[in-house]
């Protein structure tokens, strides 16, 4: 018998929760994104349950539970093996959202219809009765059965079929409750290739400045999802159309209208060029590559000048690194993520010099952490401009053919050998060892004796 996938196991566990609640006399449905995804023929990442049972009832009913969100009517029910959890939320009616993120208080409800009115978008406001129309296991496997088992109080099915992201009720109210919903509207539209409902789009434009009150970590996470879900260009075009781009990434908004030399960039301005890179990002690409693609030319707008010979961006790489460092700091990226994003920006122009590099310099270039991401960024950069791939092909071949031991050879000597040879430790040790490694990488020396001889010749 074939083992179940993680997705299938999550489905089974969620259905187990629903069945247990139903057996105890409570209403219970699958809710939100999992219903939307099942209707779209996608495997849900998670399964959520909405129920009339209050949190204290849910906590007592199941063996392993976590009251992480019980204040807001949410309990996590762990699977039997505790590998994952099912989120169980009590029907509720939220009070005011004074912080623009969470309700100040919640009032529990017995009405599923009342509960969905507090949710964000109609396509996320659908409920699924897994006991209707067939055995529970069949529901998740058959889209027609899913559709027949849906409870739709907000015309979510209509919007799902039309490809529309529409706020439930008054859009302004939904976005005042949680400002991040404005970014989520854009992300859902981009992810599914949908359009924004006109009233929803107008509300976002009018409230876009409210994004400045949202925590930078939450903004970063939404933007990262937009960049890595396979439709990054569409997402950023929508961010621009709604006025959100100017609020969350004004440095990117300033790329619009910044001309480039047509002989190198026939595609157009810096904004168009960047969008063409984003269009090439695959779904599930790394976050660092995606942000490197977005920010690689962020230094061009402030360095633009029209020289006698052509448009120039002198120092745009250095400026870009400085600006990207500030963006990463502002959005609370980790040190490791920041380091790689900045390295991608700092090195993205070096490919043009690879044919003239010394062998030691070339090998050190190949040794950059995650060099495959540097290579991928360079290819996207070329494909969004001249289309010239000779440098990319050359470095791809170097990466493929150069043996690891020639790119990262064991050092011939260390500071220990220099001390034994009579040299006193100091700042020159780094210079000596660098000189030796250069010669080793270029195949000029291959032993400890040759290395020490080189040091004596160069440094006395």
C-alpha positions in Angstrom: 0.0 0.0 0.0 1.4 3.4 -1.0 2.2 5.7 1.8 0.2 8.9 2.0 1.8 12.2 1.2 2.1 15.0 3.8 -0.8 16.8 2.1 -3.0 13.7 2.2 -2.2 13.2 5.9 -3.0 16.8 6.7 -6.3 16.4 4.9 -7.1 13.2 6.9 -6.2 14.9 10.2 -8.4 17.9 9.4 -11.3 15.6 8.5 -10.7 13.7 11.8 -11.1 17.0 13.7 -14.3 17.8 11.8 -15.8 14.4 12.5 -14.9 14.5 16.2 -16.5 17.9 16.6 -19.6 16.9 14.6 -20.0 13.7 16.7 -20.0 15.9 19.8 -22.9 18.0 18.4 -21.0 21.1 17.1 -20.9 22.6 13.6 -17.5 22.2 11.9 -16.3 22.9 8.4 -13.1 23.2 6.5 -12.5 26.9 6.0 -10.6 29.5 4.1 -7.6 28.9 1.8 -7.8 25.2 1.8 -11.4 25.3 0.3 -10.2 27.9 -2.3 -7.3 25.7 -3.3 -9.3 22.5 -3.5 -11.7 24.3 -5.9 -8.8 25.5 -8.0 -7.4 22.0 -8.2 -4.4 22.9 -6.0 -3.1 20.9 -3.0 -3.6 23.1 0.1 -0.6 23.8 2.2 -2.7 23.5 5.3 -6.2 22.7 6.3 -8.1 25.0 8.7 -11.3 24.2 10.6 -14.1 26.6 11.6 -16.5 25.4 14.4 -19.2 26.5 16.8 -17.3 24.8 19.6 -15.5 27.3 21.9 -11.8 27.1 22.5 -12.1 25.5 25.9 -14.2 22.7 24.4 -11.7 22.2 21.6 -8.8 22.1 24.2 -10.5 19.4 26.2 -11.7 17.3 23.2 -8.3 16.5 21.7 -5.3 14.8 23.1 -2.6 17.3 22.0 -3.6 21.0 21.7 -1.9 24.4 21.9 -3.8 27.5 23.0 -1.5 29.9 21.1 -4.5 31.9 19.8 -7.2 31.0 22.2 -7.7 34.7 23.0 -8.8 35.1 19.4 -10.7 31.9 19.3 -7.9 29.8 17.7 -6.6 26.4 19.0 -4.0 24.3 17.3 -4.8 20.5 17.3 -1.7 18.4 16.8 -1.7 15.3 14.6 -1.3 12.0 16.4 2.4 11.9 15.4 2.7 15.7 16.3 4.4 16.4 12.9 1.9 19.1 12.0 -1.2 20.8 13.4 -4.7 21.8 12.3 -5.8 25.3 13.1 -9.3 25.2 14.7 -11.1 28.6 15.0 -14.4 29.3 16.8 -17.1 31.1 14.8 -16.7 34.8 15.9 -17.5 38.4 15.3 -14.5 40.6 15.7 -14.5 43.9 17.6 -12.5 47.0 16.7 -9.0 46.7 15.3 -7.2 49.7 17.0 -3.7 48.5 16.1 -4.5 47.7 12.4 -3.6 44.1 12.9 -5.6 42.2 15.5 -9.1 42.7 17.0 -9.2 44.3 20.4 -11.7 41.7 21.5 -13.8 38.9 19.9 -17.3 37.7 20.5 -18.0 34.1 19.8 -20.9 33.2 17.5 -23.0 30.2 16.7 -23.4 31.3 13.1 -21.1 30.2 10.3 -22.5 32.9 8.1 -21.6 35.6 10.6 -18.1 34.2 11.0 -17.2 34.5 7.3 -18.2 38.1 7.2 -15.1 39.0 9.3 -12.7 37.3 6.8 -10.6 39.2 4.2 -11.6 38.2 0.6 -14.6 36.4 -0.9 -12.4 33.6 -2.3 -11.1 33.0 1.2 -14.6 33.1 2.8 -15.8 29.7 1.6 -16.7 26.9 3.9 -16.7 23.2 3.0 -18.9 20.6 4.6 -16.8 17.4 4.2 -19.7 15.2 5.3 -21.9 16.3 2.4 -22.0 14.5 -0.9 -19.7 11.5 -0.1 -17.2 10.0 2.2 -14.8 12.5 3.8 -11.8 11.0 1.9 -13.5 11.5 -1.4 -14.3 15.2 -0.9 -10.7 16.3 -1.1 -10.1 14.2 -4.2 -13.0 15.3 -6.4 -13.5 19.0 -7.4 -17.2 18.5 -8.2 -17.8 16.9 -4.8 -16.0 19.9 -3.3 -18.1 22.4 -5.1 -21.3 20.6 -4.1 -20.3 20.7 -0.5 -19.4 24.4 -0.3 -21.2 26.9 1.8 -20.9 30.2 0.1 -22.3 33.3 2.0 -20.2 35.9 0.2 -20.3 35.0 -3.5 -16.8 33.5 -3.3 -17.6 30.9 -5.9 -18.6 33.5 -8.4 -15.4 35.5 -7.8 -13.3 32.4 -8.0 -14.7 31.5 -11.4 -14.3 35.1 -12.6 -10.8 35.4 -11.4 -11.4 38.3 -9.0 -10.0 39.2 -5.6 -12.7 41.1 -3.8 -12.9 42.2 -0.2 -15.8 40.9 1.8 -18.2 43.7 2.6 -16.8 47.2 2.6 -13.2 47.0 1.4 -12.1 50.1 3.4 -13.3 48.5 6.6 -11.5 45.2 5.9 -8.2 47.1 5.2 -8.7 49.3 8.2 -9.0 46.2 10.4 -5.7 44.7 9.1 -3.6 46.9 6.8 -1.5 43.9 5.7 -4.6 42.7 3.8 -3.8 45.3 1.1 -0.5 43.5 0.3 -2.3 40.1 0.6 -4.9 41.3 -2.0 -2.0 41.9 -4.4 -0.3 38.6 -3.6 -3.5 36.5 -4.1 -4.2 38.3 -7.4 -0.7 37.7 -8.6 -0.5 34.1 -7.4 -3.6 33.0 -9.2 -3.4 35.3 -12.1 -6.6 37.1 -11.0 -7.5 40.8 -11.2 -8.5 43.1 -8.3 -12.1 44.1 -8.0 -12.4 47.8 -8.8 -13.8 48.8 -5.5 -11.1 46.8 -3.7 -8.4 48.5 -5.8 -9.8 52.0 -5.1 -9.8 51.2 -1.4 -6.2 50.1 -1.5 -5.1 53.3 -3.3 -6.9 55.5 -0.7 -5.4 53.6 2.3 -1.9 52.7 0.9 -0.1 55.1 3.3 -1.4 52.9 6.2 1.2 50.3 5.3 3.7 52.4 7.2 2.0 51.2 10.4 2.6 47.5 9.6 5.6 45.8 11.1 8.5 45.5 8.6 8.8 41.8 9.1 5.2 41.2 8.0 5.8 43.4 4.9 9.0 41.6 4.1 7.3 38.2 4.3 4.4 39.3 2.0 6.9 40.8 -0.6 9.0 37.6 -0.4 6.0 35.5 -1.2 5.2 37.7 -4.1 8.7 37.4 -5.4 8.9 33.6 -5.1 5.4 32.3 -6.1 6.0 32.5 -9.9 4.3 35.7 -10.9 6.6 38.4 -9.4 6.2 40.8 -12.4 2.4 40.8 -12.1 2.7 41.3 -8.4 5.0 44.3 -8.7 2.9 45.9 -11.5 -0.1 45.6 -9.2 1.9 47.1 -6.3 2.6 50.1 -8.5 -0.9 50.4 -9.8 -2.3 50.5 -6.3 0.2 52.9 -4.8 1.6 50.3 -2.4 5.0 50.2 -4.1 5.7 53.8 -3.2 4.9 53.1 0.4 6.8 49.8 0.9 9.7 50.1 -1.5 10.0 53.8 -2.7 13.5 53.0 -4.0 12.0 50.6 -6.6 9.3 53.1 -7.5 12.0 55.6 -8.4 13.2 53.3 -11.2 10.2 54.3 -13.3 11.2 56.6 -16.2 15.0 56.3 -15.5 16.4 56.0 -19.0 19.1 53.5 -20.0 21.5 53.5 -23.0 19.5 51.9 -25.8 22.6 50.1 -27.2 22.8 48.0 -24.0 19.2 48.1 -22.9 16.8 48.1 -25.8 14.0 47.0 -23.5 13.6 50.4 -21.9 14.0 52.1 -18.6 15.3 50.7 -15.3 11.8 49.8 -14.1 10.9 47.8 -17.3 14.3 46.1 -17.1 13.7 45.1 -13.5 10.2 43.8 -14.3 11.7 41.7 -17.0 14.0 40.1 -14.5 11.1 39.5 -12.1 9.2 37.8 -14.9 12.0 35.2 -15.1 11.9 34.2 -11.5 10.6 30.6 -11.0 8.1 29.6 -8.4 9.9 28.5 -5.3 13.2 30.2 -6.3 15.3 31.3 -3.3 14.3 34.5 -1.5 17.9 35.8 -1.8 18.0 35.4 -5.6 14.6 37.0 -5.9 15.6 40.0 -3.8 18.9 40.2 -5.6 17.0 40.4 -8.9 14.7 43.1 -7.6 17.5 45.2 -6.1 20.4 44.6 -8.5 20.0 48.0 -10.2 18.5 49.9 -7.2 21.6 52.2 -7.4 20.9 53.4 -10.9 18.3 56.2 -10.3 20.5 58.2 -8.0 23.6 57.8 -10.2 21.9 58.6 -13.5 23.7 61.1 -15.7 23.6 62.0 -19.4 27.3 62.1 -20.5 28.4 63.4 -23.9 28.8 59.9 -25.3 25.9 58.1 -23.6 23.8 57.7 -20.5 25.9 56.6 -17.6 25.4 55.2 -14.1 28.9 55.6 -12.6 29.2 53.9 -9.2 25.7 52.4 -9.4 26.9 49.1 -8.0 28.5 50.7 -4.9 25.4 52.9 -4.4 23.2 49.9 -4.9 25.0 47.9 -2.2 24.6 50.8 0.2 20.9 51.3 -0.6 20.1 47.5 -0.5 21.8 47.3 2.9 19.4 49.9 4.2 16.4 48.1 2.7 17.5 44.8 4.2 18.0 46.5 7.6 14.6 48.2 7.3 12.8 45.0 6.5 14.7 43.0 9.2 16.4 40.5 7.0 18.8 38.1 8.8 22.5 38.8 8.6 23.0 35.7 6.3 20.3 36.8 3.9 21.5 40.3 3.8 25.1 39.2 3.1 24.1 37.1 0.1 21.7 39.7 -1.3 24.4 42.4 -1.1 26.9 40.0 -2.6 24.6 39.4 -5.6 24.4 43.2 -6.2 28.1 43.8 -5.6 29.2 41.2 -8.1 26.5 41.3 -10.8 28.7 43.4 -13.2 31.8 41.3 -12.7 30.8 38.8 -15.3 31.8 41.2 -18.1 35.4 40.9 -17.0 35.6 37.1 -16.7 37.4 36.7 -20.0 40.2 38.9 -18.8 40.4 37.7 -15.2 43.6 36.1 -13.9 43.1 32.4 -13.2 43.3 33.0 -9.4 40.7 35.8 -9.6 38.4 33.6 -11.7 38.6 30.8 -9.2 37.9 33.1 -6.3 34.9 34.4 -8.2 33.6 30.8 -8.5 34.2 30.4 -4.8 31.6 33.0 -3.8 28.9 31.4 -1.6 25.9 30.3 -3.6 27.7 31.0 -6.9 24.8 29.4 -8.7 22.6 32.3 -7.7 25.2 34.8 -9.1 25.1 32.8 -12.3 21.3 32.8 -12.4 21.1 36.5 -11.8 23.6 37.3 -14.5 21.6 35.2 -17.0 18.3 37.0 -16.1 20.1 40.3 -16.3 21.3 39.5 -19.9 17.9 38.1 -21.0 16.2 41.3 -19.8 18.7 43.4 -21.8 21.0 42.7 -24.7 20.4 38.9 -24.7 24.2 38.4 -24.9 25.0 35.2 -22.9 28.7 34.6 -23.8 29.9 35.4 -20.3 27.2 33.3 -18.7 28.1 30.4 -20.9 31.8 30.7 -20.1 31.3 30.8 -16.3 28.7 28.0 -16.4 31.3 25.9 -18.2 34.0 26.8 -15.7 31.6 25.9 -12.8 30.9 22.6 -14.5 34.3 21.5 -15.5 36.9 22.9 -13.0 37.6 20.2 -10.3 36.7 21.3 -6.8 40.3 20.6 -5.6 41.6 23.2 -8.1 39.1 25.8 -7.1 39.4 25.2 -3.4 42.8 23.6 -3.0 44.2 22.7 0.4 46.6 25.6 1.5 50.2 24.8 0.9 51.2 26.8 4.0 49.6 28.6 6.9 50.7 31.1 9.5 52.2 28.1 11.4 54.7 27.4 8.6 55.5 31.1 8.3 56.4 31.3 12.0 58.5 28.2 11.7 60.4 29.9 8.8 61.3 32.8 11.1 58.6 35.4 10.2 56.9 37.3 13.0 53.1 37.3 13.1 51.6 40.6 11.8 49.5 42.2 9.2 51.8 41.1 6.4 50.9 37.4 7.0 47.6 37.9 5.2 49.5 39.4 2.2 52.0 36.6 2.1 49.4 33.9 2.3 47.3 35.6 -0.4 50.4 35.8 -2.7 51.0 32.1 -2.2 47.4 31.2 -2.8 47.3 33.2 -6.0 50.4 31.3 -7.3 48.8 28.0 -6.2 45.5 28.8 -8.0 47.4 29.7 -11.2 49.3 26.4 -11.1 52.7 28.1 -10.6 53.5 26.3 -7.4 52.4 23.0 -5.8 54.4 22.3 -2.7 55.2 23.8 0.7 58.8 24.3 -0.3 57.9 26.2 -3.4 55.5 28.3 -1.3 58.1 29.3 1.2 60.6 30.0 -1.6 58.0 32.4 -3.1 57.5 34.2 0.2 61.3 34.7 0.6 61.6 36.0 -2.9 58.7 38.5 -2.6 58.9 39.5 1.1 62.6 38.9 2.0 
